[in-house]
Amino acid sequence: MVGFSRLSAQDTATWIVVDGDTIDNKIMDPVLVSTTMNAEGRKAYQRLKKRVKRVMPYAKMAAYKMRVMEDNLTQKKSKKERKKYIKECEESLKEMYMGQLKDLSIDDGKILMKLIYRETGKTTWEIMKNYRGGAEAFFWQAFGTVYGHDMKVEFDPVVDFQIENIIRIEKLE
């Protein structure tokens, strides 16, 4: 399979002359070229693409809500006020998103945790530990392993190059 990248307004174009012929020389984004992707590989890629498109809005919303929450937490004077605010935020998030998140598959959840790390720079385990405490983070990590989840998973653009590529191609940033 050969991939092609579209030029955007920020790409540069130059002209070069080779043996008297003028050739348009464009600088494009790198493209992954693979001749080994069979039908099963393409099908797996399409499933991954669908999953990334499904969960990316949740990861972006989580990052946004976390930034807002962090800003508001700095304004709280006492530990009691901060704890109360965190609890209120949690209840609000549960009310808004729990129904939708319950409909995600296990594989969707795995990708969501990677994308949350990509957007926030923190693993879901670190987030849980910061806001709910180490004991509860440990409990949920243990519970997640039953379903094949690891809350300490990080997004690595090299290892997860397909996810990164999907985000760039589909303009999900």
Secondary structure, 3 states (H helix, E strand, C coil): CCCCCCCCCCCCEEEEEECCEEEEEECCCCCCCCCCCCHHHHHHHHHHHHHHHHHHHHHHHHHHHHHHHHHHHHHCCCHHHHHHHHHHHHHHHHHHHHHHHHCCCHHHHHHHHHHHHHHHCCCHHHHHHHHHCHHHHHHHHHHHHHCCCCCCCCCCCCCCHHHHHHHHHCCCC
